Amino acid sequence: MVEEVRSWFHANSTLIYFLIAQFIAIGAGAASILAYAVKLETRVMTMETRGAEYTVARMEEMKLRIATLENTIRKNEQSIDRVVDVMTRELGKPLPR
């Protein structure tokens, strides 16, 4: 039995080497694809993290700008109200002759 297996291996050694080389090549290809997928996922995660930080910082900046604009609008409304009060106060007085 052992002698038959040895003779079969000896007769088909080229086929066996070819199959072993194919398995090695397939394993290397699978490892390469896995490494690429991990690298790609790491890049995506990094971009998501940096993007989130950037977005939060930008939103805070926009909130500050909105608050500043609201204060400016409030001051302008008060100034307009004063001007309107002064102008309407003058309307009630008779014109000098």
Wavefront OBJ file of the C-alpha trace (Angstrom):
o trace
v 0.000 0.000 0.000
v 2.722 2.467 0.986
v 4.685 1.452 -2.074
v 1.675 2.211 -4.320
v 1.236 5.682 -2.770
v 4.937 6.437 -3.255
v 4.863 5.321 -6.869
v 1.699 7.365 -7.473
v 3.345 10.460 -5.915
v 6.467 9.856 -7.972
v 4.467 9.462 -11.173
v 2.329 12.527 -10.482
v 4.890 14.748 -8.781
v 4.451 17.506 -11.365
v 0.711 17.592 -10.733
v 1.245 17.666 -6.970
v 3.765 20.524 -7.206
v 1.389 22.403 -9.488
v -1.510 21.973 -7.044
v 0.661 23.091 -4.095
v 1.786 26.150 -6.062
v -1.852 26.943 -6.900
v -2.865 26.735 -3.245
v 0.032 29.024 -2.306
v -0.944 31.514 -5.029
v -4.607 31.460 -3.972
v -3.597 31.965 -0.326
v -1.330 34.872 -1.263
v -4.122 36.442 -3.326
v -6.595 36.048 -0.472
v -4.103 37.572 1.973
v -3.511 40.471 -0.408
v -7.250 41.126 -0.771
v -7.706 40.930 3.003
v -4.832 43.369 3.577
v -6.308 45.790 1.025
v -9.752 45.567 2.656
v -8.282 46.276 6.097
v -6.283 49.211 4.733
v -9.357 50.607 2.977
v -11.515 50.238 6.089
v -8.846 52.017 8.137
v -8.830 54.908 5.665
v -12.619 55.150 5.723
v -12.679 55.139 9.514
v -9.986 57.817 9.639
v -11.889 60.000 7.180
v -15.125 59.545 9.120
v -13.390 60.498 12.371
v -11.641 63.529 10.900
v -14.765 64.528 9.031
v -16.843 64.358 12.204
v -14.348 66.495 14.118
v -14.215 68.984 11.269
v -18.006 69.122 11.053
v -18.397 69.662 14.801
v -15.798 72.430 14.779
v -17.493 74.062 11.813
v -20.900 73.845 13.436
v -19.542 75.530 16.574
v -18.078 78.295 14.419
v -21.425 78.729 12.669
v -23.225 78.891 16.031
v -20.884 81.700 17.118
v -21.492 83.577 13.873
v -25.253 83.174 14.237
v -25.116 84.438 17.817
v -23.105 87.480 16.679
v -25.579 88.167 13.879
v -28.514 87.858 16.279
v -26.910 90.410 18.609
v -26.281 92.763 15.696
v -29.881 92.367 14.532
v -31.178 93.080 18.041
v -29.054 96.252 18.273
v -30.209 97.388 14.838
v -33.847 96.805 15.785
v -33.386 98.910 18.911
v -31.763 101.699 16.870
v -34.582 101.605 14.321
v -37.173 101.701 17.112
v -35.474 104.793 18.615
v -35.380 106.534 15.245
v -39.047 105.717 14.658
v -39.940 106.994 18.153
v -38.107 110.267 17.577
v -39.669 110.746 14.147
v -43.188 109.943 15.319
v -42.779 112.239 18.339
v -42.029 115.104 15.974
v -45.170 114.319 13.934
v -47.449 115.212 16.820
v -46.060 118.726 17.214
v -47.432 121.596 15.166
v -45.181 123.001 12.512
v -43.460 126.304 13.341
v -44.627 129.279 11.285
l 1 2 3 4 5 6 7 8 9 10 11 12 13 14 15 16 17 18 19 20 21 22 23 24 25 26 27 28 29 30 31 32 33 34 35 36 37 38 39 40 41 42 43 44 45 46 47 48 49 50 51 52 53 54 55 56 57 58 59 60 61 62 63 64 65 66 67 68 69 70 71 72 73 74 75 76 77 78 79 80 81 82 83 84 85 86 87 88 89 90 91 92 93 94 95 96 97
